[in-house]
Amino acid sequence: MLRYAQASVCSKNSCAAAQLLHSSRSITPFSSRPIRPGKQARSARLYASSKRGAAANSSLVQKAADQQQHAAEAVPEPQQQALSSSSSIAASRRLQELSIISTASQSSAAATAAKPAGQLPVYYLAAAALAAGVVLWTYRTFISGAARHAASSGFEAVAQGLNAKKLQREAASRLNDMSSLLQNSPTADLSAKSLGDEGTAYVVEALAFNTVCLAADFSNNGMGKLGVAQLSEVLPTCALQHLKLHTNNLGDEGAALLAQKLSGNGLLLSLDLGTNGIGDAGAAALAEGLKLNTTLQKLDLSGNAIDVAGAKALAEALAANTTLSSLTLSDNYVGVEGAKALAEALVQNKSLAELAIKGNELGDEGVEALATALLSREAPLKLLDIGNNSLSPAAAEPLARLLHGKAEKLVEFNMYMNEIGDAGMAKLAPAFKECKSLKNLDLGGNDAGPESATALAAALMSHPSLALLELGYNPLGPAGAATITGAFKHDTKLEVLKLGWCKVGGGEGARALADLLMFNNSLVQLDLRGNGLTNDGAIIISRGLRSAESKKLSELDMGYNEIKDDGACALAQALKANPECAVRELKLNANYITRFGQVALTEAVDMVYEMGGGKMLTVTF
């Protein structure tokens, strides 16, 4: 804007000067004309005026210098430091420019004085005076604007400095609070606090010689090699028993630092190093520590980059270790050869009871090797997770033998996403009947149809301990859904049933689900997502909700079922009719419910609260 104003002024003044010059061309040259009385006196006055202008310019230069010195003395010292870098350089340059202008004016005045009065055109003097005035005004405006800009920049720098100090105080306060938590609480959750290496190094000092804190969670904090180095230094001096470092950036070097402390034993019982970019080198370092460790019971290395070499190193450690009872290697790159190495080590190991190794491309050969090794051991098997390992129906036979032989203590079995089909399920299902301690069973995504449903229902009916059954992503169909739900209508301890994306439909399958809701007294969570229930299925299920007698059902998920307003209104009426037994959370996400259906369900929420003794109901669309 300033540049535009300067250009405009200069343009106007140039035009005025040009007009003056143009008008003078029609006049007789000055030298050929006689000098009128008073002409010489006027020239003298112009000469005196130009001298005064030059003197004014000189005084302006001196005045600007004095103003700069006065402003520097008036600004406080912290602001002087911020202003000095910008304003001093700019001001000095502008003073030089003004000095040039002053010199030019003085030279012009001197040149004017040197010429004879009778030979100097008047319009030359007028143009020179006009140009000097324009330049003087322009630089005066420029100086004042630049000074304001420099002052503004200085104040902004000071404000940023004050803001940074405030943030530093807040960060220090947060770090002190975390340190206090570590010092005074037996359990400290410091996950996702953005500590980084520096914050971690500061906070973990509170663990030194600490006998209070027994469990600490530092997951998802951007911790790297430097942070874990400080942590590993204080581990031998504290009473910490459970340490979570999941989702950080430890890498192989960080794993090696912790491995050194593992070899020195200590008091650690569980260590979570999942998703830390640990490769074969880090796994080998941890394996060396495990060989000498006699206290660690649980190690989680899931989601890393451990390949065959790392798996073989860990296998050697397993063969020598006598205390580790749980090992998680899920979502690595163990492969068939790594599985075989682990199987050989498990034959010698006497302590491992839980093995999670899903997502490692073990294949039928690798799973068979592990199943055979686990079966030959005297130690009990409590947990086996072999999900997502590209198995075929052929893998069901060795697994069935394992389940028959180790059924007594098995608590959790996971075969999620393995595509063993009806043929494999027919071999595997009968073994579950012998697993009297089984609580969690995950068979989702195994291409199990109605035949598999029949085999599973026969094995799991009246199971004494089963609490969670995952059968999602299997093509059970209406008949298969009816078979499964029929097995759990009476005399069951099942709390969680997941039938998402099982092609239940809105007819026979929906009626079976309504009966389940009507008669079951143990269910807490029911997942029916993506089953094509439509309005018809929602209306049928609402009848089951209307007649339900159980007060335990907490969550009912009917998302992705193409339910519209009619189905939503039917569900709302069912909730109003049975407020005491109404579900606490009804999920209807990704359906086709408009404002009309939403209002009906909102009214049902209010009615349940009023008639159900303050019972809170949540409905999501």
C-alpha positions in Angstrom: 0.0 0.0 0.0 2.9 2.3 0.8 4.6 1.6 -2.5 1.3 2.4 -4.3 1.0 5.7 -2.5 4.6 6.7 -3.3 4.1 5.8 -7.0 0.9 7.9 -7.1 2.5 11.0 -5.6 5.5 10.7 -7.8 3.3 10.3 -10.8 1.3 13.4 -10.0 4.3 15.5 -9.3 6.0 14.3 -12.5 2.9 15.3 -14.5 3.0 18.7 -12.9 6.6 19.1 -13.8 6.0 17.9 -17.3 3.2 20.4 -17.8 5.5 23.2 -16.6 8.1 22.1 -19.1 5.6 21.8 -21.9 4.3 25.3 -21.3 7.8 26.7 -21.2 8.5 25.4 -24.7 6.2 28.0 -26.3 8.1 30.8 -24.5 11.1 32.6 -26.0 14.4 31.2 -24.7 15.5 32.9 -21.6 18.8 34.1 -23.0 17.3 36.0 -25.8 14.8 37.8 -23.7 15.5 40.9 -21.7 15.6 40.5 -18.0 12.6 42.2 -16.5 12.9 44.2 -13.3 12.5 41.9 -10.3 13.4 38.8 -12.3 16.9 38.7 -10.8 15.5 39.2 -7.3 13.1 36.2 -7.8 16.0 34.0 -8.9 17.9 35.0 -5.8 14.8 34.1 -3.7 14.6 30.6 -5.4 18.3 30.1 -4.7 17.8 31.0 -1.0 14.8 28.6 -0.8 16.8 25.7 -2.2 19.5 26.4 0.3 17.0 26.4 3.1 15.6 23.0 1.8 19.1 21.5 1.9 19.5 22.8 5.4 16.1 21.3 6.3 17.2 18.0 4.9 20.4 18.0 7.0 18.4 18.8 10.1 16.0 16.0 9.3 18.9 13.6 9.1 20.1 14.7 12.5 16.5 14.6 13.9 16.0 11.0 12.7 19.2 10.0 14.3 18.1 11.6 17.6 14.7 9.9 17.4 16.3 6.6 16.9 18.6 7.1 19.9 15.7 8.3 22.0 13.5 5.2 21.0 16.3 2.8 21.8 16.7 4.3 25.3 12.9 4.2 25.9 12.4 0.5 24.9 13.0 -1.9 27.8 16.1 -4.0 27.6 14.3 -7.3 26.6 12.6 -5.5 23.7 15.8 -3.7 22.6 17.3 -7.1 22.0 14.3 -8.1 19.8 14.3 -4.8 18.0 18.0 -4.4 17.5 18.4 -7.0 14.8 15.8 -5.4 12.5 15.3 -1.7 13.3 19.0 -0.7 13.7 20.0 -1.9 10.2 16.9 -0.4 8.5 17.3 2.9 10.3 21.0 3.2 9.5 20.3 2.6 5.8 17.5 5.2 5.7 19.7 7.8 7.4 22.3 7.2 4.7 19.7 7.7 2.1 18.5 10.9 3.7 22.1 12.1 3.8 22.3 11.4 0.0 19.2 13.4 -0.5 20.6 16.3 1.6 23.8 16.2 -0.3 22.0 16.2 -3.6 19.9 19.2 -2.5 23.0 21.1 -1.4 24.8 20.3 -4.7 21.8 21.5 -6.6 21.8 24.7 -4.6 25.5 25.2 -5.2 25.0 24.6 -8.9 22.3 27.1 -9.0 24.5 29.7 -7.2 27.3 29.0 -9.6 25.3 29.9 -12.7 24.7 33.5 -13.7 21.3 34.7 -12.7 20.5 35.7 -16.2 21.1 32.2 -17.7 19.3 29.8 -15.3 15.7 28.9 -16.4 13.1 29.2 -13.7 11.4 25.9 -14.6 14.7 24.1 -13.8 14.6 25.4 -10.3 10.9 24.6 -9.9 11.4 21.1 -11.1 14.4 20.5 -8.8 12.5 21.9 -5.8 9.4 19.8 -6.6 11.5 16.6 -7.0 13.4 17.2 -3.8 10.1 17.7 -1.9 8.6 14.5 -3.4 11.6 12.5 -2.5 11.8 14.0 1.0 8.1 13.2 1.6 8.5 9.6 0.3 11.4 8.8 2.5 9.9 10.4 5.5 6.8 8.2 5.1 9.0 5.2 4.5 11.0 5.8 7.6 7.9 6.1 9.8 6.3 2.9 8.3 9.5 0.9 8.6 9.9 2.0 12.2 6.4 0.8 13.0 7.1 -2.5 11.2 10.3 -3.0 13.2 8.6 -2.2 16.5 5.7 -4.6 15.6 8.2 -7.4 14.7 10.0 -6.8 18.0 6.8 -7.0 20.0 5.8 -10.2 18.2 9.1 -11.7 19.1 8.7 -10.8 22.7 5.2 -12.2 22.7 6.4 -15.5 21.2 9.1 -15.7 23.8 6.5 -15.2 26.6 4.2 -17.8 25.0 7.1 -20.3 24.8 7.9 -19.7 28.5 4.3 -20.4 29.4 4.3 -23.6 27.4 7.5 -24.6 29.1 6.0 -24.0 32.5 2.9 -26.1 31.6 5.1 -28.9 30.2 7.2 -28.9 33.4 4.0 -29.0 35.5 2.7 -32.0 33.5 6.0 -33.8 33.8 6.1 -33.2 37.6 2.5 -34.6 37.9 3.6 -37.8 36.0 6.7 -38.1 38.2 4.5 -37.8 41.3 2.2 -40.5 39.9 5.1 -42.9 39.5 6.4 -42.1 43.0 3.1 -42.5 44.8 0.9 -44.9 42.9 1.3 -48.7 42.5 -0.1 -48.4 39.0 0.8 -45.6 36.6 -0.8 -45.2 33.2 1.4 -42.8 31.2 0.4 -44.0 27.8 -0.1 -41.6 24.9 1.4 -38.6 26.7 3.8 -37.5 23.9 6.8 -37.8 26.2 9.4 -38.5 23.6 13.0 -39.3 24.7 13.5 -36.2 26.8 10.2 -36.4 28.6 10.7 -40.1 29.3 14.2 -39.5 30.6 12.8 -36.9 33.0 9.9 -38.9 34.3 11.6 -42.2 34.8 13.9 -40.7 37.3 11.0 -41.1 39.7 11.4 -44.8 39.4 14.9 -44.9 40.8 14.8 -46.7 44.2 11.0 -46.6 44.0 9.3 -49.3 46.0 5.7 -48.2 45.5 5.1 -48.4 41.7 4.6 -52.0 40.5 3.1 -51.4 37.1 3.8 -48.7 34.5 2.5 -48.1 31.0 4.6 -46.0 28.7 2.9 -47.1 25.4 2.6 -44.8 22.4 4.9 -42.1 23.6 7.4 -41.8 20.7 10.1 -43.2 22.9 13.3 -44.1 21.2 16.8 -45.3 22.0 17.7 -42.4 24.3 14.5 -42.7 26.4 14.7 -46.5 26.9 18.4 -46.1 27.8 17.4 -43.9 30.8 14.6 -46.3 31.7 16.9 -49.3 31.6 19.3 -47.6 34.0 16.6 -47.3 36.7 15.0 -50.7 36.2 17.5 -52.6 38.5 16.9 -50.2 41.3 13.0 -50.2 41.4 10.2 -52.6 42.3 8.5 -52.5 38.9 6.9 -55.8 37.9 4.9 -55.0 34.8 6.2 -52.7 32.1 4.3 -51.8 28.8 6.3 -50.1 26.1 3.9 -50.9 23.2 3.9 -48.7 20.0 7.2 -46.8 20.5 10.4 -46.6 18.4 12.8 -48.7 20.4 14.2 -50.6 17.4 16.9 -53.2 17.7 19.2 -50.9 19.8 16.5 -50.2 22.4 15.6 -53.9 22.6 19.3 -54.6 23.2 19.5 -52.1 26.1 16.5 -53.8 27.8 17.9 -57.2 27.1 21.0 -56.4 29.2 18.7 -55.7 32.2 16.8 -58.9 31.6 20.0 -60.9 31.9 20.5 -59.4 35.3 17.1 -60.7 36.4 15.4 -58.0 38.5 11.7 -58.1 39.4 10.0 -57.8 36.0 7.2 -60.3 35.5 5.7 -59.0 32.2 7.2 -56.9 29.4 5.3 -55.6 26.4 7.4 -54.6 23.4 4.8 -54.9 20.7 5.0 -52.6 17.6 8.5 -51.2 18.2 10.2 -52.0 14.9 12.3 -54.8 16.5 13.9 -57.0 13.9 16.0 -60.1 14.0 19.0 -58.4 15.8 16.7 -57.1 18.6 15.1 -60.5 18.9 18.5 -62.1 19.2 19.5 -59.7 21.9 16.3 -60.3 23.9 16.9 -64.1 23.4 20.3 -63.8 25.1 18.7 -62.0 28.0 16.0 -64.6 28.3 18.5 -67.4 28.6 19.7 -66.0 31.9 16.5 -64.5 33.2 14.6 -66.4 35.9 11.7 -64.0 36.7 10.0 -62.8 33.5 6.7 -64.7 32.9 5.1 -62.8 30.0 6.8 -61.4 26.8 4.9 -59.6 24.0 6.7 -59.0 20.7 3.7 -58.7 18.5 3.6 -56.4 15.5 7.4 -56.2 14.9 9.6 -57.4 12.1 11.0 -60.6 13.5 11.8 -63.1 10.7 13.1 -66.7 10.7 16.5 -65.8 12.2 14.9 -63.9 15.1 12.4 -66.8 15.6 15.2 -69.3 15.8 17.1 -67.2 18.3 14.0 -67.0 20.5 13.5 -70.7 20.1 17.0 -71.3 21.6 16.1 -69.1 24.5 12.8 -71.0 25.1 14.7 -74.2 25.3 16.8 -72.8 28.1 14.3 -70.6 29.9 12.3 -72.1 32.8 10.0 -69.2 33.9 8.4 -67.8 30.8 4.8 -68.9 30.6 3.3 -66.6 27.9 4.9 -65.6 24.5 3.2 -63.4 21.9 4.7 -63.3 18.5 1.6 -62.3 16.5 1.9 -60.4 13.3 5.6 -61.0 12.5 7.3 -63.0 9.8 8.0 -66.3 11.5 7.0 -68.6 8.6 7.1 -72.3 8.4 10.8 -72.6 9.3 10.5 -70.4 12.3 7.5 -72.4 13.5 9.5 -75.6 13.2 12.3 -74.1 15.3 9.9 -73.0 17.9 8.3 -76.4 17.9 11.6 -78.1 18.7 12.2 -75.7 21.5 8.8 -76.3 23.0 9.5 -79.9 23.4 12.3 -79.1 25.9 10.5 -76.1 27.5 8.5 -76.9 30.7 6.9 -73.6 31.5 5.2 -72.0 28.4 1.4 -72.3 28.7 0.3 -69.5 26.3 1.4 -69.1 22.7 0.0 -66.4 20.4 1.4 -66.6 16.9 -1.4 -65.4 14.6 -0.6 -63.7 11.3 2.7 -65.4 10.6 2.0 -67.4 7.5 2.7 -70.7 9.2 0.6 -72.7 6.8 -0.5 -76.3 7.5 3.0 -77.5 7.9 4.0 -75.0 10.5 0.8 -75.4 12.5 1.1 -79.2 12.5 4.7 -79.0 13.8 3.6 -76.7 16.7 0.5 -78.9 17.5 2.6 -82.0 17.6 5.2 -80.4 19.9 2.6 -78.9 22.3 0.9 -82.3 22.5 4.1 -84.0 23.5 4.8 -81.7 26.5 3.7 -82.3 30.0 3.0 -78.6 30.6 -0.6 -77.6 30.2 -1.9 -75.4 27.4 -4.1 -72.5 28.4 -4.1 -70.3 25.3 -3.4 -70.9 21.6 -3.9 -68.2 19.0 -3.1 -69.4 15.4 -5.5 -67.1 13.6 -4.8 -65.8 10.1 -2.2 -68.3 9.1 -3.4 -69.5 5.7 -4.7 -72.9 6.9 -6.7 -75.4 5.0 -9.1 -78.1 6.2 -6.0 -80.4 6.5 -4.8 -78.4 9.5 -7.9 -79.3 11.5 -6.8 -82.9 12.2 -3.6 -82.2 14.1 -5.4 -79.4 15.9 -8.2 -81.7 16.9 -5.6 -84.2 18.4 -4.0 -81.3 20.3 -7.4 -80.2 21.7 -8.3 -83.7 22.8 -5.0 -84.2 24.5 -4.8 -80.7 26.2 -8.5 -80.0 26.7 -8.3 -80.0 30.5 -6.7 -76.5 31.0 -7.5 -74.8 27.6 -9.1 -71.4 28.3 -8.9 -69.6 24.9 -8.6 -70.9 21.4 -8.4 -68.6 18.3 -8.6 -69.8 14.7 -9.9 -66.5 13.2 -9.7 -66.2 9.3 -8.3 -69.5 8.3 -10.9 -70.9 5.9 -10.9 -74.5 7.2 -14.5 -74.9 5.9 -17.2 -77.4 6.9 -14.9 -80.3 6.4 -12.3 -79.0 8.8 -14.9 -77.8 11.3 -16.5 -81.3 11.4 -13.1 -82.7 12.6 -12.4 -79.8 15.0 -15.8 -79.2 16.6 -16.2 -82.4 18.7 -13.0 -81.6 20.5 -14.5 -78.5 22.1 -16.9 -80.6 24.0 -14.0 -81.9 26.0 -12.6 -78.5 26.7 -14.5 -77.9 30.0 -12.4 -74.8 30.9 -12.8 -73.1 27.6 -14.1 -69.5 27.9 -13.2 -67.7 24.7 -13.6 -69.4 21.3 -13.0 -67.5 18.0 -13.8 -69.3 14.8 -14.8 -66.3 12.7 -13.9 -66.2 9.0 -13.5 -69.9 8.4 -16.1 -70.5 5.6 -18.3 -72.4 8.0 -21.8 -73.0 6.8 -24.9 -74.7 8.2 -23.1 -78.0 8.5 -20.5 -76.4 10.7 -23.2 -74.8 12.8 -24.8 -78.2 13.4 -21.4 -79.7 14.6 -20.7 -76.7 16.8 -24.1 -76.6 18.4 -23.8 -80.2 19.4 -20.4 -79.6 21.0 -21.2 -76.3 22.7 -24.8 -76.8 24.0 -24.9 -76.5 27.8 -21.1 -75.8 27.9 -20.1 -75.2 31.5 -17.8 -72.3 31.0 -18.0 -70.8 27.4 -18.5 -67.0 27.7 -17.5 -65.7 24.3 -18.3 -67.2 20.9 -17.1 -65.4 17.7 -18.7 -66.8 14.5 -18.7 -63.7 12.4 -17.9 -63.7 8.7 -19.1 -67.2 8.2 -21.9 -68.1 5.7 -24.2 -69.7 8.3 -27.4 -68.5 6.6 -30.8 -68.6 8.3 -30.7 -72.3 9.1 -27.2 -72.1 10.6 -28.1 -69.1 12.7 -31.2 -70.9 14.0 -29.1 -73.9 14.9 -26.5 -71.8 16.8 -29.0 -69.7 18.7 -31.1 -72.7 19.6 -28.1 -74.1 21.4 -27.9 -71.1 23.7 -31.5 -70.4 24.5 -31.4 -72.2 27.9 -29.0 -73.3 30.5 -25.9 -71.5 29.2 -23.2 -69.1 30.5 -22.6 -67.4 27.2 -22.2 -63.7 27.6 -21.0 -62.5 24.2 -22.3 -63.9 20.8 -20.9 -62.4 17.6 -22.8 -63.3 14.4 -21.9 -60.3 12.2 -22.0 -60.8 8.5 -23.4 -64.4 8.7 -26.2 -64.0 6.1 -29.0 -64.4 8.7 -31.6 -62.5 6.7 -35.0 -61.2 7.9 -37.0 -64.4 8.0 -36.2 -67.6 9.7 -32.9 -66.3 11.1 -34.5 -63.2 12.5 -37.2 -65.3 14.3 -34.4 -67.5 15.8 -32.7 -64.4 17.1 -36.0 -63.1 18.6 -36.4 -66.4 20.5 -32.9 -66.1 21.8 -33.6 -62.6 23.1 -36.8 -63.8 24.7 -35.5 -66.8 26.6 -31.7 -66.3 27.1 -30.8 -65.0 30.6 -27.0 -64.7 30.3 -26.3 -62.6 27.2 -24.6 -59.3 27.7 -23.6 -58.5 24.1 -25.1 -59.6 20.8 -23.5 -58.6 17.4 -25.8 -58.8 14.4 -24.2 -56.4 12.0 -24.4 -56.9 8.2 -27.0 -59.6 8.1 -29.5 -58.1 5.8 -32.3 -58.0 8.4 -34.1 -55.1 6.7 -37.4 -53.8 8.3 -38.9 -57.3 8.5 -36.1 -58.6 10.6 -36.0 -55.6 12.8 -39.8 -55.9 13.4 -39.4 -59.6 14.3 -36.5 -58.9 16.6 -38.4 -56.1 18.3 -40.9 -58.7 19.4 -38.2 -60.6 21.2 -37.1 -57.4 23.0 -40.6 -56.6 24.0 -40.9 -60.0 25.7 -37.4 -60.3 27.1 -37.0 -61.1 30.8 -33.3 -60.8 31.1 -31.9 -57.5 32.5 -28.3 -58.4 31.6 -28.3 -57.5 27.9 -26.1 -54.4 27.6 -25.3 -54.0 23.9 -27.2 -54.9 20.8 -25.5 -54.1 17.5 -27.8 -54.1 14.4 -25.7 -51.8 12.1 -25.4 -52.3 8.4 -28.8 -54.1 8.1 -30.8 -51.8 5.7 -33.3 -51.0 8.4 -35.6 -48.0 7.7 -38.1 -46.0 9.7 -40.7 -48.8 10.1 -38.1 -51.0 11.7 -36.8 -48.2 13.9 -40.3 -47.4 15.1 -40.9 -51.1 15.9 -37.7 -51.2 18.0 -38.7 -47.9 19.7 -42.1 -49.4 20.7 -40.5 -52.5 22.1 -38.1 -50.4 24.2 -41.1 -48.4 25.6 -43.1 -51.6 26.3 -40.3 -53.2 28.3 -38.2 -50.4 30.0 -36.9 -52.5 32.8 -35.3 -55.1 30.5 -34.4 -52.7 27.8 -30.9 -52.9 26.3 -28.5 -50.2 27.5 -26.9 -49.5 24.1 -28.6 -50.0 20.8 -26.4 -49.5 17.7 -28.1 -48.8 14.4 -25.2 -47.3 12.4 -25.2 -47.3 8.6 -28.9 -48.0 8.2 -31.6 -45.9 6.3 -33.3 -44.3 9.3 -34.6 -40.8 8.7 -35.5 -38.1 11.1 -38.9 -39.7 11.6 -37.4 -42.9 13.0 -34.8 -41.0 15.0 -37.4 -39.0 16.8 -39.3 -42.2 17.7 -36.1 -43.8 19.1 -35.3 -40.6 21.0 -38.7 -40.7 22.6 -38.1 -44.3 23.6 -34.8 -43.2 25.3 -36.7 -40.7 27.4 -39.5 -43.2 28.3 -37.0 -45.8 29.4 -35.3 -43.3 31.6 -38.6 -42.3 33.2 -40.2 -45.7 33.5 -37.0 -47.7 34.1 -36.0 -46.1 37.3 -33.4 -43.8 35.7 -32.0 -46.4 33.4 -29.7 -44.9 30.8 -30.3 -46.0 27.2 -28.0 -45.0 24.3 -29.0 -45.2 20.7 -26.5 -44.5 17.9 -27.4 -44.1 14.2 
